[in-house]
Amino acid sequence: MDQGVGAAARLPESDRKDLAIQALARSETVSDLAAQHGVSRKFVYQQTHKARAALDDAFSSTLRAARCCSSWR
């Protein structure tokens, strides 16, 4: 095992996504999620922030596209 690499660095992308989804859904506390995955609460908050930003961007892009293209109809 790499001594210099923490659990967060080894966490697969799919697990990072699942962790962020669970945190956004507030299905469990951030402390519990961190403990279950062997990562820090800070890491959970960072992943949650990334997921929220991606969702915000996806929906704001959709809204901009709808406004832009509504005049085409």
C-alpha positions as CSV (number, residue, x, y, z in Angstrom):
1,M,0.0,0.0,0.0
2,D,1.2,3.5,-0.7
3,Q,2.1,5.2,2.6
4,G,1.8,8.7,1.1
5,V,-1.6,8.3,-0.4
6,G,-4.7,8.8,1.7
7,A,-8.0,7.0,1.5
8,A,-9.5,10.0,-0.3
9,A,-6.9,9.8,-3.1
10,R,-7.6,6.1,-3.6
11,L,-11.4,6.5,-3.6
12,P,-12.7,5.6,-7.1
13,E,-14.6,8.3,-9.0
14,S,-17.9,6.3,-8.8
15,D,-17.6,6.2,-5.0
16,R,-16.8,9.9,-4.9
17,K,-20.0,10.6,-6.8
18,D,-22.1,8.3,-4.6
19,L,-20.6,10.0,-1.5
20,A,-21.6,13.4,-2.8
21,I,-25.1,12.3,-3.7
22,Q,-25.6,10.9,-0.3
23,A,-24.3,14.1,1.3
24,L,-26.6,16.2,-0.9
25,A,-29.6,14.0,-0.1
26,R,-28.7,14.3,3.6
27,S,-29.4,10.6,4.0
28,E,-26.7,10.4,6.7
29,T,-24.6,12.9,8.5
30,V,-21.3,14.1,7.0
31,S,-19.5,12.6,9.9
32,D,-21.1,9.2,9.3
33,L,-20.4,9.3,5.6
34,A,-16.7,10.3,6.2
35,A,-16.3,7.4,8.7
36,Q,-17.9,4.9,6.4
37,H,-15.6,5.8,3.5
38,G,-12.5,6.4,5.7
39,V,-12.1,10.0,4.6
40,S,-12.3,13.4,6.3
41,R,-15.4,15.5,6.7
42,K,-13.5,18.2,4.7
43,F,-13.3,15.7,1.8
44,V,-17.0,15.0,2.0
45,Y,-17.8,18.7,1.9
46,Q,-15.4,19.2,-1.0
47,Q,-17.1,16.5,-3.0
48,T,-20.5,17.8,-2.1
49,H,-19.5,21.3,-3.3
50,K,-18.3,19.9,-6.6
51,A,-21.6,18.0,-7.1
52,R,-23.7,21.0,-6.2
53,A,-21.7,23.2,-8.6
54,A,-22.1,20.6,-11.4
55,L,-25.9,20.5,-10.8
56,D,-26.2,24.2,-10.7
57,D,-24.2,24.5,-13.9
58,A,-26.3,21.8,-15.6
59,F,-29.6,23.4,-14.7
60,S,-28.5,27.0,-15.4
61,S,-27.2,25.9,-18.8
62,T,-30.6,24.3,-19.5
63,L,-32.4,27.5,-18.5
64,R,-30.1,29.6,-20.7
65,A,-30.7,27.2,-23.6
66,A,-34.4,27.3,-23.1
67,R,-34.4,31.1,-23.1
68,C,-32.2,31.3,-26.1
69,C,-34.1,28.8,-28.2
70,S,-37.6,29.8,-27.2
71,S,-37.6,32.5,-29.9
72,W,-37.0,29.9,-32.6
73,R,-40.4,28.4,-32.2
